[in-house]
Amino acid sequence: MKIKKRVLTLLCCIWILVVLYPNPALVPLNVYRVFNPPLDPVAVRDISKQLPNNAILVDEFISSELEYDYDWRVYSVPWYFPTPAEVWEKGKGDCKGRSILFASILEEKGIDYEIHFSPIHFWVDYEGKQIQAFEEKYEMGRPHPYEEILERWAECLWHPMPLGRKVLLFAGLACIISANKIIAIGFWLKKRKSIKL
């Protein structure tokens, strides 16, 4: 007897989730924050007071002060939607972190803005925003080809993943699949032995 495919699939999915998110509570939190960004003007009030009431200069400040880095290296998970306080404390982040910090500062200053996202990028639009090459490619609302989405996801989610987590991921999946085969062989041997008796 083998483990049913549904159970095997469920075990594999649980293993993947546990390896990628040792704290699984982060998954629903991230989903919630995509649709309810954790803007916190109070958390950035001290930073905001030091900056001019000019969205372009605030944008330049964010770009110069925050190192761009992927969630794997900053939060030890593949995808995380941080609060502005977390971004400022870490001093680095990806487009989600930069966007949420930037939007919170603009909110504190009373400057109009809009937060947008696509399958591969988060950004903030504001009056007078100067479009750069990266922004033209990822922020202009054009649909992204499937291959490009997969390429960006690999760049952001797979390549920065720690080697130990990759090994753990594949080793666990191999054990689950092997255990299924071993159980099937065991039942086959038991059945064969009972037939001989």
Secondary structure, DSSP 8 states (H G I E B T S, - for coil): ----HHHHHHHHHHHHHHHH-SSTTHHHHHHHHHHS----TTTTHHHHHTS-S-HHHHHHHHHHHSEE--HHHHHSSS-----HHHHHHHTEE-HHHHHHHHHHHHHHHT---EEEEETTEEEEE-TT----HHHHHHSS-----HHHHHHHHIIIIITTS-HHHHHHHHHHHHHHHHHHHHHHHHHHHHHHHHHH-
